[in-house]
Amino acid sequence: MKSDVQNQAMSELTKNLFAAGLTGASFGLLYASGFGVSLVLGVLIGGLFGIALGFRLTNRPPKMRYPMRLARRMGYAATFFLLASMVYSYLIDLDLTRSQALLVTLLPTLGWTALVVSIGMAIASLDELQRRIQTEAIAIGFAGTAIFVAGYALLQFAGFATINVGVVLLVMAAMWLVGKLWTLWRYR
């Protein structure tokens, strides 16, 4: 009887290490291609970092814990999004027609949609307090992003350079993190 529990835990560990390693490797690939570092080195370091993170999350899960199957789903969705973005950046540089460019653009959009839906499903699986914390964090993130976008739009009217809209996603993620830390502190 004890060996079944141990095998089940080992199977869960293997799934988690695979998902985290794959996600880490895709982050490493994206980093390496973006900064001109060796792709093999980027994939290797990213994969090892992902495996280490997967081991840590399996053995000592954080307080706000998503079910591991949903956490793995988020990892796979993030991997799909990152790889789709890499394919997009490669294909968009080719001489494409307008309709081909539209189809190529749909690929990372599909990845982003998969990631957002998987995060939403994971948040929906939390208990009431954790869902409330996440909802308040998202609200704070939305407000902070709105302040950033409005403020920078006014700065552009004053002559500042325009920025890539993708930066807004980074600001949104950072504001969500700030909101989550704030609400976790508030409900401690």
C-alpha positions as CSV (number, residue, x, y, z in Angstrom):
1,M,0.0,0.0,0.0
2,K,2.8,2.4,0.8
3,S,4.5,1.8,-2.5
4,D,1.4,2.9,-4.4
5,V,1.4,6.3,-2.7
6,Q,5.1,6.6,-3.3
7,N,4.7,5.7,-7.0
8,Q,1.8,8.1,-7.3
9,A,4.0,10.9,-5.8
10,M,6.9,10.0,-8.1
11,S,4.6,10.1,-11.1
12,E,3.3,13.5,-10.0
13,L,6.9,14.7,-9.6
14,T,7.9,13.5,-13.0
15,K,4.9,15.3,-14.6
16,N,5.7,18.5,-12.8
17,L,9.4,18.3,-13.6
18,F,8.6,17.7,-17.3
19,A,6.1,20.6,-17.5
20,A,8.4,23.0,-15.6
21,G,11.5,22.0,-17.5
22,L,9.7,22.4,-20.9
23,T,8.4,25.9,-19.8
24,G,11.9,26.9,-18.6
25,A,13.5,25.7,-21.8
26,S,11.1,27.8,-23.9
27,F,11.8,30.8,-21.7
28,G,15.5,30.1,-22.2
29,L,15.1,29.8,-25.9
30,L,13.2,33.1,-26.1
31,Y,15.9,34.8,-24.0
32,A,18.7,33.4,-26.0
33,S,17.2,34.3,-29.4
34,G,16.3,37.8,-28.1
35,F,19.7,38.6,-26.7
36,G,22.0,36.8,-29.2
37,V,23.2,34.2,-26.7
38,S,23.8,30.5,-27.7
39,L,20.4,28.9,-28.2
40,V,21.6,25.6,-26.8
41,L,22.9,27.3,-23.7
42,G,19.7,29.2,-23.3
43,V,17.5,26.1,-23.6
44,L,19.8,24.2,-21.2
45,I,19.9,26.8,-18.5
46,G,16.2,27.6,-18.9
47,G,15.3,23.9,-18.7
48,L,17.5,23.3,-15.6
49,F,16.0,26.4,-13.9
50,G,12.5,25.2,-14.8
51,I,13.3,21.7,-13.4
52,A,14.6,23.2,-10.2
53,L,11.5,25.3,-9.8
54,G,9.2,22.3,-10.6
55,F,11.0,20.3,-7.9
56,R,10.6,23.1,-5.4
57,L,6.9,23.6,-6.1
58,T,6.2,19.9,-5.9
59,N,8.0,19.4,-2.6
60,R,7.2,22.7,-0.9
61,P,4.1,24.2,-2.5
62,P,3.4,27.9,-1.9
63,K,0.5,29.1,0.3
64,M,-1.7,29.9,-2.6
65,R,-1.6,26.6,-4.4
66,Y,-3.3,25.8,-7.6
67,P,-4.0,22.2,-8.3
68,M,-0.9,20.8,-10.0
69,R,-2.8,19.6,-13.0
70,L,-3.9,23.2,-13.6
71,A,-0.4,24.6,-12.9
72,R,1.0,22.2,-15.5
73,R,-1.7,23.3,-17.9
74,M,-0.6,26.9,-17.3
75,G,3.0,25.8,-18.0
76,Y,2.1,24.1,-21.2
77,A,0.0,27.1,-22.3
78,A,2.9,29.4,-21.5
79,T,5.3,27.2,-23.5
80,F,2.9,27.2,-26.5
81,F,2.6,31.0,-26.3
82,L,6.4,31.5,-26.1
83,L,7.1,29.0,-29.0
84,A,4.3,30.5,-31.1
85,S,5.8,34.0,-30.5
86,M,9.2,32.7,-31.6
87,V,7.6,31.3,-34.8
88,Y,5.8,34.5,-35.3
89,S,8.9,36.6,-35.0
90,Y,10.7,34.4,-37.5
91,L,7.8,34.3,-40.1
92,I,6.9,37.9,-39.9
93,D,10.3,38.8,-41.2
94,L,9.7,36.9,-44.4
95,D,8.1,38.5,-47.4
96,L,4.4,37.6,-46.6
97,T,1.2,38.8,-48.2
98,R,-1.2,40.7,-46.0
99,S,-3.5,37.7,-45.6
100,Q,-0.5,35.4,-44.7
101,A,0.7,38.0,-42.1
102,L,-2.8,38.0,-40.6
103,L,-2.7,34.2,-40.3
104,V,0.8,34.3,-38.8
105,T,-0.4,36.9,-36.2
106,L,-3.2,34.6,-35.1
107,L,-0.7,32.0,-33.9
108,P,0.7,33.9,-30.9
109,T,-2.8,35.3,-30.3
110,L,-4.1,31.7,-29.9
111,G,-1.2,31.0,-27.5
112,W,-2.0,34.1,-25.5
113,T,-5.7,33.1,-25.4
114,A,-4.7,29.6,-24.1
115,L,-2.6,31.1,-21.4
116,V,-5.2,33.5,-20.2
117,V,-7.9,30.9,-20.2
118,S,-5.7,28.4,-18.3
119,I,-4.9,31.1,-15.7
120,G,-8.7,31.9,-15.4
121,M,-9.5,28.2,-14.9
122,A,-6.8,27.9,-12.2
123,I,-8.1,31.0,-10.4
124,A,-11.7,29.6,-10.6
125,S,-10.5,26.4,-8.8
126,L,-9.2,28.2,-5.7
127,D,-11.1,28.5,-2.5
128,E,-13.1,31.6,-1.7
129,L,-10.4,33.6,0.1
130,Q,-7.8,32.8,-2.5
131,R,-10.1,33.8,-5.3
132,R,-10.9,37.1,-3.5
133,I,-7.1,37.8,-3.2
134,Q,-6.6,37.1,-6.9
135,T,-9.6,39.2,-7.9
136,E,-8.4,42.1,-5.8
137,A,-4.9,41.7,-7.2
138,I,-6.3,41.7,-10.8
139,A,-8.3,44.9,-10.0
140,I,-5.2,46.6,-8.6
141,G,-3.2,45.4,-11.6
142,F,-5.9,46.8,-14.0
143,A,-5.9,50.2,-12.2
144,G,-2.1,50.4,-12.1
145,T,-2.0,49.5,-15.8
146,A,-4.6,52.1,-16.6
147,I,-2.7,54.8,-14.7
148,F,0.5,53.8,-16.6
149,V,-1.1,53.9,-20.0
150,A,-2.9,57.2,-19.4
151,G,0.2,58.8,-18.0
152,Y,2.4,57.7,-20.8
153,A,-0.1,58.7,-23.4
154,L,0.0,62.2,-22.0
155,L,3.8,62.1,-22.0
156,Q,3.7,61.2,-25.7
157,F,1.6,64.3,-26.4
158,A,4.4,66.2,-24.7
159,G,6.9,64.8,-27.1
160,F,8.2,61.6,-25.5
161,A,8.9,58.6,-27.7
162,T,6.2,56.1,-28.4
163,I,6.7,52.6,-26.8
164,N,5.9,49.2,-28.0
165,V,2.4,48.2,-26.8
166,G,3.9,44.8,-25.6
167,V,5.4,46.8,-22.7
168,V,1.8,47.2,-21.4
169,L,1.6,43.5,-20.8
170,L,4.8,43.6,-18.7
171,V,3.4,46.5,-16.7
172,M,0.1,44.6,-16.3
173,A,2.0,41.5,-15.0
174,A,4.1,43.7,-12.6
175,M,1.0,45.5,-11.3
176,W,-0.8,42.2,-10.8
177,L,2.2,41.0,-8.8
178,V,2.1,44.2,-6.7
179,G,-1.6,43.8,-6.2
180,K,-1.1,40.1,-5.1
181,L,1.6,41.0,-2.7
182,W,-0.5,43.8,-1.3
183,T,-3.6,41.7,-0.8
184,L,-1.6,38.8,0.6
185,W,-0.1,41.2,3.1
186,R,-3.6,42.6,3.9
187,Y,-5.2,39.1,4.5
188,R,-2.2,37.6,6.4
